[in-house]
Amino acid sequence: MTDQPLILAIETSTLSCSVALFRGDQLLGDTQAKEDQHVHGKQLLPMIDALLRSNSLGSKDLEGVAVSAGPGSYTGLRIGVSTAKGIAHAHGLALMAFDSLHVQAFAAAATGNWDAVIAVMDARRDEVYTASFVPQESQFEIADETRALILESNMHAAALFPVLARTKKLNRVCIIGDAAEKTRRLLADQLNDCTFVSDFPQAKHMHQLSLSAIRSKKFEDVAYFEPRYLKEFQAGTPRDPLGLRKQPAR
């Protein structure tokens, strides 16, 4: 791999579908499509082709492919990962995969300087996928691992997001993602000091992660890599609107 590797990035974990092209430290271009329903199957390959053509390049010129690993949409992740694996296999390229929420955290860097970033991705109902990060030079260090979470208003925010209780120096906290407004709505009373940013993970925010993976040669097995769907949910008590879980009186 050259000193300035040409990397294609693909992000498809949400309703947003985006691609980006890097040459070393330089972002050559990026594009994004977002509609109310998934457009990944129809638009992803044309977007990749158009981005490469606009830079007078072809897929054979690439040296690596980066893709969102999940969590997120089953449909979006399958399309993105299968496309990335197909390109990597066809040209013998390095395959890199990154947690979708880690990618999301890098979007926060463009909105301000933060003591902590909590990435939240919409799952369903009152559920989110979430992970927390603290800045570390040009990277984001994982503070709370990626997990699925039910946002229950009767739970303390620090129990839901442990990074909030880990230090008392967190004066600037950014909650970012397509579930930012849901989080604000359900936990507004406890998170008054946080800044909420509605956004989607984007391929262009894989830049620093890609460079780090290349330097450390942290690549995925093209044949066996699969998305991390994160099926199991944590936190929260079981919902029982009909009272079916109540024990009969004795």
Summary of the structure (lengths in Angstrom):
residues: 250
radius of gyration: 19.3
end to end distance: 71.9
largest distance: 77.4
contacts: 824
relative contact order: 0.18
helix: 31%
strand: 30%
